[in-house]
């Protein structure tokens, strides 16, 4: 298979105009767009991502286009398409890149049922994977980013992708979206992190994307055995507190943080049970990011 790496924005814009075929973890995506609002940020955040040169059958064919002129009273807008179907209402054109990222998340979460999909951050150290399952607003993306810049291999901030029957955590290293106060928190915590522009006043607040570390992209086909499950919860001014969870409680909470557990039926139950059996399970309340990272380092060293 012939490949090259994403380079400067001008070259990416040329490729994307006719259809850019690239790999993200186990998925091949064909992206077509002529919007600089997409390609300029894409080139910065996905610098070094593998571009496929040989014909490949993509898992997802997506486009981001300018919306119909009939919508001009609402300002310049952009539309996300999957297989020529628009699953969402248009977004402001200035938010076209976040729209692309959210659209691909939607494609994976609603269609990639070969895998058990958890709403979780995922990282790896020493061949063992750490899963951070949590509801939105719990700080999992911020914590995942912090760990990625403290020696952990970043696998994902959004999806814990579990290979059925193998209890393997599959990498899906994509742009890491930070929201609102988390943007400055990570700038202070990891000034070496490459960050894209801040998209203000999106439907999820102010959003900026962090480039996945190079090692994460270079090793994106290298899975990891599950080792730890930590349910993080950010609470302002909270004292850092960690608690060991019974596997029965961890199973229930994981099921609640899965995109497709119920859809998979018996297979989902068996895969989730095997995952919990393979892991040490904890909950973590925190407000101080440095303390949260230190707690996870201690857990990884002692369990």
N, C-alpha and C positions, 0 to 999 in steps of 0.2 A: 504494500500500500504506500503510495507516494504522499508525503506530507510536507508542509512548511509551517512556519510559525507566524502568528499575527504580528505585523510590524506597525508602520506608521499609518496615520489616519487616512492619507490620500489613497494609499494602496488598498486599505480595507474598504474605503468608500467605493472604489472601482469594483472590487470583488462582490460586495454586498448588493450592488445595483443589479447584477445578473444572477446572484444567488450564492451565498457563502455557506459552505458545508464545513461544520466544525464539530469537534467532539467535546462533550461535557460529561465526564464520568462514563457511565455505561451507555449514554445516549448520543446519537448523532442528530444534529439539528441543521436544517437548511433555513438560513435567514436571508430574506430579500427585503431590502429597503433602499430608498434614495435619500433618506432624511439625515442630514448632517447632525441633527440633534441626537440621533442614535449612534452613528458610526464614529463620531469624534470621541464620545465617552467610551464606547465599546473598545476602541483601539487603546485607550489609556488603561482601562481596567483589565482587559483580557490580553494585554501584551504577552506574547509567548505562547498563547493557546494554540493547540494543534489544528491546522486547517487541512482538510482532506482534499487531495487533488484527483484521485481516481473516482469514478462513479460509485456512489454508495446509496443504498436505500435508507433514507433518513427515518428516524422514529417520529420526528415532528417537522412539518413544513410550516414555517411561520413568516408572516410579513408585518411590517409596520409602515403604514402609508399616511399621507396627508388626508384628512377627512374631506368629504364633499364640500364644494363651495357653498352649498345651501346652508351649511352650518356656520357660516362666517359671522352671523350676528353674535355668536358665542365666542368669537375669537378663533385664531388658528388652532386647529385640533389635529390629533393623530389617532389612528385606529389600529388595533392589533387584530390579526387574522390567524387562524389555524385552519389549514385545509380549506381556505377561502370562506371560512365562516367567522364572523366577528362575535366572540363570546361576551364582550363587554361594550358598554357605552364608550364613546370617544373620550380621550383625555386631552388636556391642553398640549399643544405641540411641544412646549417647553418641557413637558414631562414624558416625552416619548421614550427615553431610555428606561426610567422606572417602569413604564408600561410594558416594555419588552420583558423585563425581568419578572414582573408579576405575572405576565402572560405565560411565560415558560414554566413558572411555578405551577400555575393552574393546569397546564398541559400534563406535567408530571404527576401532580396530585390526583388528577381525574382519569388518567389513562395508563399509567405505568404499573399495572396490577400484576405484572410478573413478580414484583417485589412486595414485601411488607414495608409500608411507608409510615414512618413515625414523624411526628412534628417535633423535631429534635435537632440540636446541634450535634456534631460528631467530630471527634479528633482522635489522633493515634499517637501512641508512644511505645516503643519497644515491641511493636507487633500487636499491641492490644488497643482496642478502641474504647473511648469514653463517649457515652451518649448523654446528652443534656436535654431530656424531654421537658417541654414547658408550653404553656399557653402564651399567646402574644402578650407582650408587656412584662414578661418575667425576667428579662435581661439575658436570654440565652444567646442572642446574636452578639451582644456586647461581651459576654463572658467567653464565647467561642473565639471572638477576635483576639481578646486579650491572651488566651492560651496559645493561639496560633503564633503570637509574637513572643512567647516564652518557651519555645522549644517543642511544642506539640505540632504534629502534622495536621493541618486543617483538612477535614473531609467535607464538611458542610455546616452551614448555620441554620438550615431550614428543614432538611430531610435526613432522617436516619434511614438509610436504604438497606434493607436486610434481604440477603439472598436466600430464597426458600430452601429449606432442608440442609443448609450448610452453616447456618449461624455465622455468616460472614457479613461484616459491615462494608458496604460498597461506597467508595468515595464519589462525591458529587461536588467538586470544588468550583463554586461559581462566585460571582460578585457578592460581597457581604454587605447587606443594606443596614445602615445605622440610622436611627431616627432621633431627632430632637436633641436632647442633652447628651445622648450617647456619642454624638459626633465629636464634641469637644473632649469628652472623657477619653476616647481612644486617641485623639490627637495628643493629649497630654501623656497617656499611658505608653503609647507606641509611636513616637514622632517619626519613626522610619517607615511607617505604613504609608503606602501610596493610596491616596484617596481621590475620588473624582469630585466633580462640582456638587455643591449643595443645591438640591431641588427644593425650593421653598413652597410651602403651602400645598403639598400634594394631598391626596385623600387620606394619607397616613401621617401627615405632618411634614416637617422638614426631613429630607432623606439625602444621605450621601453614601456612596459605595466604596468599599475597600477592595483593592486588588488582592486576590488570593496569593499567598507566598509562592515563590517559584517552585519550591520542592513539592508543594501540593499539586500543582499542575503537572509537573514532570512525572509524578507517581500516581496519577489519577486512575490507573487501571490496577493498582495494587491494593487489594482489600485488607481488612484486619479482623482478627478474632475479637469478639466482644469481651470486655474486661470489667467495665464499671458503668453503672447507671446512676446519674446524679440528677435529681429534680431541682433545678435552681428556682429561686423566687426572690426577685429584688423587692425590697421594702425600704423606703426612705427612712434613714436614721435607725434602722434595725441593727441589733447586735448580730454579728456573724454566728450562726448556729448550724451545726451539722447533726443529722440523726440517722442512725442505721434503720433501714426499712426491712420489714418482713417481706419475703418474696411474694406473698399473696397480695400485700398492699402495692408493691411495685408493679405486679401484673395488672391490677385494676387501673392504676394511674397510667401505665403505658397504653392500655387499651383506649383510655379516654383521650390520649394524645396520638392516636393513629388516624391516618387518612382513610385507610381501607381495611381495617381489622374485621369489621362486620361483613364487608363485601367478600372477603376471602373465605369466610366460613370456617370449616374445620382446619383447613390449612393455616389460616391466620392464627387460630388458637394454638396449634402445635408449634408454629414458628415463634410465637410470642412466649410460650412456656419455655421453649428451649433457650431463648435469649435470656430470660430472667434467671434460669438455672445457671447460666454460664457467667453471671455477673455478680459482683458485690454491689448492693443497692443502697442509696442514701438520698436524703433530702438536704437542701442547703438554702438557708435564708441568709441574705447578705444585703449590705448597702455599700460596703467598701470593696472596690474591685481588687485591690492588692491582697486583701485578706481572703477573698474568695479564691483567688488563684493559689494562694499559699495553702489553703485547706485542701484543694483538689490535688496539689502536688503531694501533700502528706498522705492523702488517701491512696494515691497511685503508688506511693513508695511502700505502704504498709499492708496493702490488700492485693 
